[in-house]
Amino acid sequence: MGDFLTQKIIGAAIEVHKILGAGLLESIYEEALCHEFDLREIRFQRQIEVDVVYKDKIIKGQRLDLLVEDEVVVEIKSLARLPEAATAQVLSYLKATGLKRGLLINFGAATLIQGVKRISL
């Protein structure tokens, strides 16, 4: 079933999808979802830089779309079909941050419930 926080995040995303529909740019969905989070008083941070460590060397270049309540990584997509790499991307964010829960939200899906994937370590 999932936890209360991820349910709140998914509820906000469903509201955005219901109003905007599919087919827009990821950046538009991100902006709308952040506004919905504000309306629902859900704390978040946007475009967080995450370092990858390789053999004691810090490699920069990854960015989380959203970090919600310092607990859940949210990756936003807007594609007709998600590539397998999208799940791998969220898993790499979880490993890099030490967090346990992530949501991959694809606003390109016909219904948002089909476009939500819960990912956990």
VMD Tcl script that builds the backbone (N, CA, C; Angstrom):
set m [mol new atoms 363]
animate dup $m
set s [atomselect $m all]
$s set {name element resname resid chain x y z} {
  {N N MET 1 A 0.826 -1.208 0.000}
  {CA C MET 1 A 0.000 0.000 0.000}
  {C C MET 1 A 0.862 1.261 0.000}
  {N N GLY 2 A 1.948 1.267 0.767}
  {CA C GLY 2 A 2.792 2.450 0.800}
  {C C GLY 2 A 2.551 3.270 2.052}
  {N N ASP 3 A 3.436 4.196 2.287}
  {CA C ASP 3 A 3.357 4.992 3.493}
  {C C ASP 3 A 2.593 6.293 3.253}
  {N N PHE 4 A 2.289 6.977 4.323}
  {CA C PHE 4 A 1.477 8.192 4.266}
  {C C PHE 4 A 2.127 9.282 3.420}
  {N N LEU 5 A 3.431 9.491 3.568}
  {CA C LEU 5 A 4.096 10.558 2.814}
  {C C LEU 5 A 4.056 10.295 1.312}
  {N N THR 6 A 4.367 9.079 0.890}
  {CA C THR 6 A 4.320 8.815 -0.555}
  {C C THR 6 A 2.887 8.914 -1.069}
  {N N GLN 7 A 1.916 8.557 -0.260}
  {CA C GLN 7 A 0.512 8.723 -0.666}
  {C C GLN 7 A 0.172 10.197 -0.869}
  {N N LYS 8 A 0.678 11.073 0.019}
  {CA C LYS 8 A 0.448 12.515 -0.133}
  {C C LYS 8 A 1.089 13.037 -1.416}
  {N N ILE 9 A 2.300 12.571 -1.714}
  {CA C ILE 9 A 3.008 12.997 -2.929}
  {C C ILE 9 A 2.229 12.549 -4.170}
  {N N ILE 10 A 1.808 11.287 -4.174}
  {CA C ILE 10 A 1.055 10.750 -5.316}
  {C C ILE 10 A -0.269 11.492 -5.480}
  {N N GLY 11 A -0.935 11.797 -4.372}
  {CA C GLY 11 A -2.189 12.555 -4.438}
  {C C GLY 11 A -1.994 13.917 -5.088}
  {N N ALA 12 A -0.903 14.587 -4.747}
  {CA C ALA 12 A -0.602 15.891 -5.348}
  {C C ALA 12 A -0.319 15.734 -6.840}
  {N N ALA 13 A 0.427 14.689 -7.209}
  {CA C ALA 13 A 0.751 14.453 -8.618}
  {C C ALA 13 A -0.507 14.124 -9.426}
  {N N ILE 14 A -1.420 13.354 -8.832}
  {CA C ILE 14 A -2.679 13.034 -9.516}
  {C C ILE 14 A -3.470 14.311 -9.791}
  {N N GLU 15 A -3.491 15.220 -8.835}
  {CA C GLU 15 A -4.192 16.495 -9.026}
  {C C GLU 15 A -3.583 17.282 -10.188}
  {N N VAL 16 A -2.268 17.339 -10.247}
  {CA C VAL 16 A -1.584 18.046 -11.352}
  {C C VAL 16 A -1.937 17.400 -12.687}
  {N N HIS 17 A -1.877 16.067 -12.749}
  {CA C HIS 17 A -2.166 15.351 -13.996}
  {C C HIS 17 A -3.615 15.531 -14.411}
  {N N LYS 18 A -4.507 15.547 -13.432}
  {CA C LYS 18 A -5.941 15.713 -13.715}
  {C C LYS 18 A -6.197 17.070 -14.371}
  {N N ILE 19 A -5.492 18.099 -13.913}
  {CA C ILE 19 A -5.707 19.450 -14.438}
  {C C ILE 19 A -4.946 19.685 -15.742}
  {N N LEU 20 A -3.688 19.260 -15.800}
  {CA C LEU 20 A -2.862 19.555 -16.976}
  {C C LEU 20 A -2.909 18.492 -18.063}
  {N N GLY 21 A -3.227 17.239 -17.690}
  {CA C GLY 21 A -3.217 16.156 -18.666}
  {C C GLY 21 A -1.789 15.764 -19.030}
  {N N ALA 22 A -1.652 14.926 -20.031}
  {CA C ALA 22 A -0.344 14.442 -20.483}
  {C C ALA 22 A 0.173 15.308 -21.625}
  {N N GLY 23 A 1.479 15.189 -21.922}
  {CA C GLY 23 A 2.020 15.789 -23.129}
  {C C GLY 23 A 2.791 17.077 -22.966}
  {N N LEU 24 A 2.955 17.568 -21.739}
  {CA C LEU 24 A 3.717 18.794 -21.529}
  {C C LEU 24 A 5.163 18.469 -21.162}
  {N N LEU 25 A 5.984 19.476 -21.065}
  {CA C LEU 25 A 7.385 19.299 -20.687}
  {C C LEU 25 A 7.508 18.938 -19.209}
  {N N GLU 26 A 8.556 18.174 -18.892}
  {CA C GLU 26 A 8.809 17.801 -17.495}
  {C C GLU 26 A 8.896 19.025 -16.598}
  {N N SER 27 A 9.535 20.080 -17.086}
  {CA C SER 27 A 9.713 21.287 -16.272}
  {C C SER 27 A 8.382 21.914 -15.871}
  {N N ILE 28 A 7.382 21.812 -16.729}
  {CA C ILE 28 A 6.050 22.351 -16.409}
  {C C ILE 28 A 5.414 21.527 -15.304}
  {N N TYR 29 A 5.520 20.197 -15.405}
  {CA C TYR 29 A 4.968 19.344 -14.350}
  {C C TYR 29 A 5.689 19.571 -13.028}
  {N N GLU 30 A 7.007 19.761 -13.101}
  {CA C GLU 30 A 7.764 20.012 -11.872}
  {C C GLU 30 A 7.273 21.297 -11.199}
  {N N GLU 31 A 7.125 22.348 -11.986}
  {CA C GLU 31 A 6.654 23.634 -11.454}
  {C C GLU 31 A 5.252 23.496 -10.854}
  {N N ALA 32 A 4.362 22.823 -11.568}
  {CA C ALA 32 A 2.987 22.645 -11.089}
  {C C ALA 32 A 2.954 21.776 -9.824}
  {N N LEU 33 A 3.762 20.721 -9.801}
  {CA C LEU 33 A 3.795 19.837 -8.638}
  {C C LEU 33 A 4.336 20.583 -7.418}
  {N N CYS 34 A 5.340 21.409 -7.611}
  {CA C CYS 34 A 5.868 22.201 -6.498}
  {C C CYS 34 A 4.812 23.171 -5.968}
  {N N HIS 35 A 4.043 23.762 -6.857}
  {CA C HIS 35 A 2.955 24.650 -6.432}
  {C C HIS 35 A 1.911 23.858 -5.635}
  {N N GLU 36 A 1.602 22.657 -6.118}
  {CA C GLU 36 A 0.638 21.801 -5.403}
  {C C GLU 36 A 1.178 21.408 -4.032}
  {N N PHE 37 A 2.479 21.121 -3.948}
  {CA C PHE 37 A 3.100 20.826 -2.645}
  {C C PHE 37 A 2.960 22.021 -1.712}
  {N N ASP 38 A 3.197 23.233 -2.228}
  {CA C ASP 38 A 3.029 24.445 -1.407}
  {C C ASP 38 A 1.601 24.551 -0.891}
  {N N LEU 39 A 0.634 24.330 -1.773}
  {CA C LEU 39 A -0.773 24.415 -1.377}
  {C C LEU 39 A -1.122 23.394 -0.300}
  {N N ARG 40 A -0.479 22.236 -0.353}
  {CA C ARG 40 A -0.751 21.158 0.603}
  {C C ARG 40 A 0.221 21.155 1.785}
  {N N GLU 41 A 1.087 22.179 1.835}
  {CA C GLU 41 A 2.079 22.316 2.912}
  {C C GLU 41 A 2.974 21.085 3.046}
  {N N ILE 42 A 3.451 20.611 1.888}
  {CA C ILE 42 A 4.412 19.510 1.823}
  {C C ILE 42 A 5.777 20.145 1.554}
  {N N ARG 43 A 6.731 19.932 2.448}
  {CA C ARG 43 A 8.066 20.514 2.294}
  {C C ARG 43 A 8.849 19.787 1.195}
  {N N PHE 44 A 9.581 20.565 0.400}
  {CA C PHE 44 A 10.369 19.967 -0.682}
  {C C PHE 44 A 11.546 20.858 -1.030}
  {N N GLN 45 A 12.513 20.266 -1.720}
  {CA C GLN 45 A 13.632 20.994 -2.312}
  {C C GLN 45 A 13.701 20.569 -3.769}
  {N N ARG 46 A 14.112 21.524 -4.625}
  {CA C ARG 46 A 14.178 21.257 -6.065}
  {C C ARG 46 A 15.607 21.201 -6.558}
  {N N GLN 47 A 15.821 20.348 -7.572}
  {CA C GLN 47 A 17.092 20.293 -8.305}
  {C C GLN 47 A 18.291 20.230 -7.361}
  {N N ILE 48 A 18.283 19.234 -6.499}
  {CA C ILE 48 A 19.345 19.038 -5.516}
  {C C ILE 48 A 20.520 18.319 -6.182}
  {N N GLU 49 A 21.709 18.911 -6.067}
  {CA C GLU 49 A 22.902 18.263 -6.623}
  {C C GLU 49 A 23.306 17.104 -5.722}
  {N N VAL 50 A 23.575 15.968 -6.350}
  {CA C VAL 50 A 23.967 14.761 -5.613}
  {C C VAL 50 A 25.302 14.286 -6.175}
  {N N ASP 51 A 26.233 14.060 -5.271}
  {CA C ASP 51 A 27.548 13.584 -5.681}
  {C C ASP 51 A 27.575 12.064 -5.734}
  {N N VAL 52 A 28.319 11.546 -6.687}
  {CA C VAL 52 A 28.594 10.115 -6.783}
  {C C VAL 52 A 30.051 9.943 -6.363}
  {N N VAL 53 A 30.304 8.941 -5.546}
  {CA C VAL 53 A 31.681 8.683 -5.121}
  {C C VAL 53 A 32.191 7.450 -5.855}
  {N N TYR 54 A 33.318 7.630 -6.526}
  {CA C TYR 54 A 33.960 6.535 -7.249}
  {C C TYR 54 A 35.396 6.435 -6.780}
  {N N LYS 55 A 35.729 5.340 -6.092}
  {CA C LYS 55 A 37.088 5.121 -5.578}
  {C C LYS 55 A 37.619 6.373 -4.880}
  {N N ASP 56 A 36.853 6.847 -3.921}
  {CA C ASP 56 A 37.200 8.012 -3.097}
  {C C ASP 56 A 37.236 9.332 -3.869}
  {N N LYS 57 A 36.771 9.333 -5.108}
  {CA C LYS 57 A 36.699 10.580 -5.876}
  {C C LYS 57 A 35.232 10.997 -5.996}
  {N N ILE 58 A 34.974 12.257 -5.682}
  {CA C ILE 58 A 33.613 12.784 -5.808}
  {C C ILE 58 A 33.400 13.248 -7.239}
  {N N ILE 59 A 32.336 12.724 -7.843}
  {CA C ILE 59 A 31.980 13.074 -9.215}
  {C C ILE 59 A 30.641 13.808 -9.166}
  {N N LYS 60 A 30.653 15.015 -9.665}
  {CA C LYS 60 A 29.428 15.826 -9.652}
  {C C LYS 60 A 28.653 15.612 -10.956}
  {N N GLY 61 A 27.418 16.051 -10.963}
  {CA C GLY 61 A 26.671 16.016 -12.209}
  {C C GLY 61 A 25.269 15.455 -12.123}
  {N N GLN 62 A 24.939 14.787 -11.023}
  {CA C GLN 62 A 23.567 14.292 -10.881}
  {C C GLN 62 A 22.719 15.322 -10.140}
  {N N ARG 63 A 21.461 15.421 -10.531}
  {CA C ARG 63 A 20.525 16.323 -9.852}
  {C C ARG 63 A 19.204 15.593 -9.627}
  {N N LEU 64 A 18.748 15.651 -8.394}
  {CA C LEU 64 A 17.414 15.130 -8.084}
  {C C LEU 64 A 16.395 16.160 -8.543}
  {N N ASP 65 A 15.297 15.712 -9.126}
  {CA C ASP 65 A 14.233 16.666 -9.457}
  {C C ASP 65 A 13.695 17.270 -8.167}
  {N N LEU 66 A 13.250 16.392 -7.255}
  {CA C LEU 66 A 12.674 16.855 -5.997}
  {C C LEU 66 A 13.083 15.947 -4.846}
  {N N LEU 67 A 13.282 16.549 -3.694}
  {CA C LEU 67 A 13.468 15.817 -2.454}
  {C C LEU 67 A 12.361 16.289 -1.526}
  {N N VAL 68 A 11.483 15.371 -1.130}
  {CA C VAL 68 A 10.302 15.733 -0.349}
  {C C VAL 68 A 10.501 15.346 1.111}
  {N N GLU 69 A 10.293 16.347 1.978}
  {CA C GLU 69 A 10.386 16.157 3.435}
  {C C GLU 69 A 11.712 15.507 3.848}
  {N N ASP 70 A 12.770 15.727 3.077}
  {CA C ASP 70 A 14.093 15.148 3.334}
  {C C ASP 70 A 14.077 13.619 3.404}
  {N N GLU 71 A 13.053 13.005 2.809}
  {CA C GLU 71 A 12.887 11.552 2.916}
  {C C GLU 71 A 12.690 10.827 1.593}
  {N N VAL 72 A 11.986 11.454 0.661}
  {CA C VAL 72 A 11.582 10.758 -0.567}
  {C C VAL 72 A 12.131 11.483 -1.797}
  {N N VAL 73 A 12.851 10.735 -2.629}
  {CA C VAL 73 A 13.346 11.246 -3.901}
  {C C VAL 73 A 12.211 11.122 -4.919}
  {N N VAL 74 A 11.930 12.210 -5.639}
  {CA C VAL 74 A 10.896 12.186 -6.669}
  {C C VAL 74 A 11.537 12.551 -8.000}
  {N N GLU 75 A 11.451 11.630 -8.946}
  {CA C GLU 75 A 11.958 11.862 -10.297}
  {C C GLU 75 A 10.760 12.028 -11.217}
  {N N ILE 76 A 10.743 13.112 -11.982}
  {CA C ILE 76 A 9.618 13.433 -12.863}
  {C C ILE 76 A 10.005 13.134 -14.305}
  {N N LYS 77 A 9.107 12.457 -14.993}
  {CA C LYS 77 A 9.264 12.189 -16.424}
  {C C LYS 77 A 7.979 12.585 -17.138}
  {N N SER 78 A 8.072 12.751 -18.450}
  {CA C SER 78 A 6.903 13.008 -19.276}
  {C C SER 78 A 7.109 12.299 -20.611}
  {N N LEU 79 A 6.962 10.977 -20.572}
  {CA C LEU 79 A 7.240 10.134 -21.731}
  {C C LEU 79 A 6.073 9.187 -21.996}
  {N N ALA 80 A 5.885 8.811 -23.250}
  {CA C ALA 80 A 4.834 7.834 -23.576}
  {C C ALA 80 A 5.140 6.494 -22.903}
  {N N ARG 81 A 6.425 6.119 -22.883}
  {CA C ARG 81 A 6.861 4.881 -22.221}
  {C C ARG 81 A 8.158 5.140 -21.491}
  {N N LEU 82 A 8.253 4.646 -20.271}
  {CA C LEU 82 A 9.480 4.835 -19.494}
  {C C LEU 82 A 10.540 3.821 -19.893}
  {N N PRO 83 A 11.752 4.277 -20.136}
  {CA C PRO 83 A 12.839 3.316 -20.364}
  {C C PRO 83 A 13.269 2.701 -19.033}
  {N N GLU 84 A 13.871 1.525 -19.083}
  {CA C GLU 84 A 14.373 0.868 -17.871}
  {C C GLU 84 A 15.377 1.751 -17.144}
  {N N ALA 85 A 16.094 2.569 -17.887}
  {CA C ALA 85 A 17.111 3.439 -17.292}
  {C C ALA 85 A 16.509 4.405 -16.267}
  {N N ALA 86 A 15.228 4.731 -16.393}
  {CA C ALA 86 A 14.602 5.659 -15.450}
  {C C ALA 86 A 14.573 5.071 -14.045}
  {N N THR 87 A 14.267 3.785 -13.928}
  {CA C THR 87 A 14.276 3.118 -12.625}
  {C C THR 87 A 15.697 3.073 -12.079}
  {N N ALA 88 A 16.655 2.750 -12.928}
  {CA C ALA 88 A 18.054 2.702 -12.518}
  {C C ALA 88 A 18.517 4.074 -12.030}
  {N N GLN 89 A 18.030 5.124 -12.663}
  {CA C GLN 89 A 18.383 6.485 -12.271}
  {C C GLN 89 A 17.921 6.765 -10.841}
  {N N VAL 90 A 16.687 6.415 -10.517}
  {CA C VAL 90 A 16.168 6.637 -9.159}
  {C C VAL 90 A 16.939 5.789 -8.151}
  {N N LEU 91 A 17.234 4.545 -8.510}
  {CA C LEU 91 A 18.024 3.694 -7.612}
  {C C LEU 91 A 19.400 4.311 -7.340}
  {N N SER 92 A 20.023 4.885 -8.356}
  {CA C SER 92 A 21.335 5.501 -8.157}
  {C C SER 92 A 21.220 6.724 -7.250}
  {N N TYR 93 A 20.125 7.484 -7.361}
  {CA C TYR 93 A 19.905 8.629 -6.474}
  {C C TYR 93 A 19.753 8.163 -5.030}
  {N N LEU 94 A 19.017 7.076 -4.834}
  {CA C LEU 94 A 18.827 6.553 -3.480}
  {C C LEU 94 A 20.159 6.119 -2.883}
  {N N LYS 95 A 20.948 5.414 -3.674}
  {CA C LYS 95 A 22.261 4.977 -3.186}
  {C C LYS 95 A 23.146 6.173 -2.850}
  {N N ALA 96 A 23.154 7.174 -3.711}
  {CA C ALA 96 A 24.013 8.343 -3.513}
  {C C ALA 96 A 23.598 9.166 -2.295}
  {N N THR 97 A 22.300 9.220 -1.998}
  {CA C THR 97 A 21.812 10.039 -0.882}
  {C C THR 97 A 21.709 9.260 0.422}
  {N N GLY 98 A 21.714 7.927 0.333}
  {CA C GLY 98 A 21.513 7.117 1.525}
  {C C GLY 98 A 20.042 7.030 1.926}
  {N N LEU 99 A 19.157 7.523 1.072}
  {CA C LEU 99 A 17.716 7.457 1.363}
  {C C LEU 99 A 17.156 6.108 0.922}
  {N N LYS 100 A 15.964 5.784 1.400}
  {CA C LYS 100 A 15.391 4.459 1.159}
  {C C LYS 100 A 14.201 4.455 0.202}
  {N N ARG 101 A 13.552 5.616 0.001}
  {CA C ARG 101 A 12.320 5.636 -0.789}
  {C C ARG 101 A 12.389 6.630 -1.940}
  {N N GLY 102 A 11.879 6.191 -3.080}
  {CA C GLY 102 A 11.813 7.061 -4.239}
  {C C GLY 102 A 10.523 6.832 -4.999}
  {N N LEU 103 A 10.110 7.863 -5.708}
  {CA C LEU 103 A 8.952 7.754 -6.593}
  {C C LEU 103 A 9.384 8.214 -7.980}
  {N N LEU 104 A 9.050 7.411 -8.967}
  {CA C LEU 104 A 9.242 7.770 -10.360}
  {C C LEU 104 A 7.847 8.097 -10.886}
  {N N ILE 105 A 7.629 9.360 -11.232}
  {CA C ILE 105 A 6.294 9.805 -11.648}
  {C C ILE 105 A 6.360 10.214 -13.112}
  {N N ASN 106 A 5.630 9.475 -13.943}
  {CA C ASN 106 A 5.603 9.743 -15.375}
  {C C ASN 106 A 4.292 10.418 -15.751}
  {N N PHE 107 A 4.355 11.720 -15.971}
  {CA C PHE 107 A 3.156 12.480 -16.339}
  {C C PHE 107 A 2.739 12.218 -17.781}
  {N N GLY 108 A 3.524 11.456 -18.527}
  {CA C GLY 108 A 3.171 11.111 -19.899}
  {C C GLY 108 A 2.180 9.963 -19.994}
  {N N ALA 109 A 1.919 9.294 -18.882}
  {CA C ALA 109 A 0.983 8.160 -18.874}
  {C C ALA 109 A -0.453 8.658 -19.063}
  {N N ALA 110 A -1.285 7.797 -19.647}
  {CA C ALA 110 A -2.685 8.161 -19.884}
  {C C ALA 110 A -3.401 8.467 -18.567}
  {N N THR 111 A -3.211 7.601 -17.567}
  {CA C THR 111 A -3.692 7.882 -16.214}
  {C C THR 111 A -2.476 7.852 -15.299}
  {N N LEU 112 A -2.436 8.756 -14.348}
  {CA C LEU 112 A -1.216 8.878 -13.552}
  {C C LEU 112 A -0.933 7.630 -12.726}
  {N N ILE 113 A -1.955 6.949 -12.273}
  {CA C ILE 113 A -1.727 5.729 -11.485}
  {C C ILE 113 A -0.854 4.751 -12.274}
  {N N GLN 114 A -1.033 4.679 -13.588}
  {CA C GLN 114 A -0.182 3.828 -14.426}
  {C C GLN 114 A 1.237 4.378 -14.506}
  {N N GLY 115 A 1.407 5.663 -14.229}
  {CA C GLY 115 A 2.691 6.313 -14.379}
  {C C GLY 115 A 3.496 6.455 -13.097}
  {N N VAL 116 A 3.007 5.883 -12.001}
  {CA C VAL 116 A 3.729 5.992 -10.725}
  {C C VAL 116 A 4.420 4.679 -10.404}
  {N N LYS 117 A 5.698 4.787 -10.088}
  {CA C LYS 117 A 6.459 3.605 -9.692}
  {C C LYS 117 A 7.149 3.905 -8.369}
  {N N ARG 118 A 6.869 3.077 -7.371}
  {CA C ARG 118 A 7.530 3.205 -6.066}
  {C C ARG 118 A 8.818 2.409 -6.113}
  {N N ILE 119 A 9.891 3.003 -5.628}
  {CA C ILE 119 A 11.198 2.354 -5.650}
  {C C ILE 119 A 11.788 2.465 -4.246}
  {N N SER 120 A 12.278 1.359 -3.725}
  {CA C SER 120 A 12.876 1.414 -2.399}
  {C C SER 120 A 14.112 0.531 -2.325}
  {N N LEU 121 A 15.003 0.899 -1.421}
  {CA C LEU 121 A 16.210 0.107 -1.178}
  {C C LEU 121 A 16.020 -0.714 0.074}
}
mol reanalyze $m
mol bondsrecalc $m
mol representation Tube
mol addrep $m
